[in-house]
Amino acid sequence: MAFRKWLIVLAVLAIVIPASAQQFTCQESAVNAKIRGEGLTELVGDILIQCSGGTANNAITANITVSFTQNVTSKIIGSATESYLLVDNQLLSSSVTPPTAGTINAFFPNELQFGPTALTEPGPASTRNIRITNVRLIAGNPSTQTEIAGIIAGNIGSFSIPSPTVFVAQVQPSLVFTASPSSTSEKVCLLPQSPVVTLTYTGTIQNTFRAQGGAYVTPGLPATNTPLGQITESGLGYDGGVSTGIAAAAGVATQGTRLYATFTNVPAGVTISVPNAANIGGDATAFLVGTDPTAAGTSAIPSAGIGPATISSPGGTAVWEITGSDNVFTPVIAFNVTITVPAGTPAPSTSIAVAGGYAPYPPTAAALATWAAPSSSLPIPRFINLPQTHANLLQVVPCVTNLLFPYVVDIPSIGWATGIALANTSNDGAIFGIEATIPQKGTCTEYYFGENAPTTPPVTPVIDSTSTAAGGAVYTFGVDSVAPGFEGYLIVRCNFQYGHGFAFITGPVNSNTVAQGYLALVIPDIATGRSPANPFPIAGQTGNPDTETGEQLGE
């Protein structure tokens, strides 16, 4: 009888006590996502904690803190952030405990705290997945490659997290801005013409340029550690459907990636036309959205842009927003801008400069600290301003002709004299039609080198190639009227192209009066923009002694 009782007791114990209990344990990992070094609100890789064992459905709580090597800039929603801790990625079922938003530690701005979060142990042969997502950080190192780490601490039920270090981001410079021509400045004289310059933005990491996107909730998110927000600027959030415990404002970026181009030193009268949409590069689409590189966007995607814009003196900015992109490794997008140069004469060697980079960025240096901290209202994404400048996008120089008269003389005491004729031949439309030159007009300045040279270089009246008045396109004068007693050579700089000169010298030889005429030599102008004290640089100068051509003269 006693033996029978023991059998019953042992049978009951076998039912109540599992044959072998599995220890509850967890393993931490993270996605080491590539992020833009220039970013202040970059979405980093998700952190995944996978737990196994324990007693199935045994209720426990989790308290988790993650300390990063860069400060957190996730959007503030109420007293927390848009960063979330998810349990088994089950977001659409109201029976699942809603995700707990991350709370910023006021004393340690690089920390996110989660919990207490209610969950259950998975039991033997099962797992429970805890995901921390929607974490935005300052990239922190825009010039070199580096990594951002997170240290996980706290407890999940009886499991004490041993403070492992996981890497959540690889940081690297992500943008190269070029302007063509860029290696050498294109030089144009101020005549009606419209050179086209291409501004090119090249990304160095996969999907550098991203559309705004919309926050989304996907049923049955994979348990694997898939980084979110790497295709668009938005992360994980509420889709407007059934209740998920996620705030409606969470995860949504205020705009797509924005790119700016700022033009400076634009001469008076010169205009720059910027396009409404990208001209080159099938890797992304973009539209013009404004002229302020510090302004935020809205939740509405600018599907058609605001139309082409015109920038005038002294300069201005164009801002384009990415509205669509392909998931390519080195995306390229480019914009053709047209620079319209009218007739006129600006200061010598006026160089238009352009700088390009990411937008929006802080409006002042003092605002950087605020932009590098979590905010409920600042734009996402936002960037540090690291302009890449091309100082000589286009060099606008005067249209001139330099004429050399090798010998000029005026000695009344012995009867020698010189007459000069200056011709403006820029009006040839009746002969060459559409291939004709552009008619010009301007004055000429006479620089005398030799004995009895005038202290102030004389200036002629305006010589107009279209004038029908007698002598209108040709100006003649005697040297005795401006430089009496002179003997030497003369260089004349005319403020128009296609100028030519003729000199006529008379004087006595053995009681006879003789005369000789010659054409002035044309000195090619290289428009280096040196100071007026040295207005005649060496024509053909290249700066390279191997290719220096020196003076090249022709009639």
Helices and strands as residue ranges (DSSP letters): H 2-16, E 25-30, E 33-36, E 42-43, E 47-53, E 59-68, E 76-77, E 80-81, E 84-87, E 100-101, E 103-105, E 108-120, E 123-133, E 136-137, E 146-156, E 159-161, E 165-172, E 175-180, E 186-189, E 196-203, E 258-264, E 271-274, E 284-290, E 309-311, E 315-325, E 332-340, E 350-359, H 368-371, E 388-397, E 401-409, G 412-414, E 417-424, H 429-432, G 433-435, E 441-442, E 444-451, E 463-464, E 474-478, G 479-481, E 487-494, E 499-509, E 512-519, E 521-523
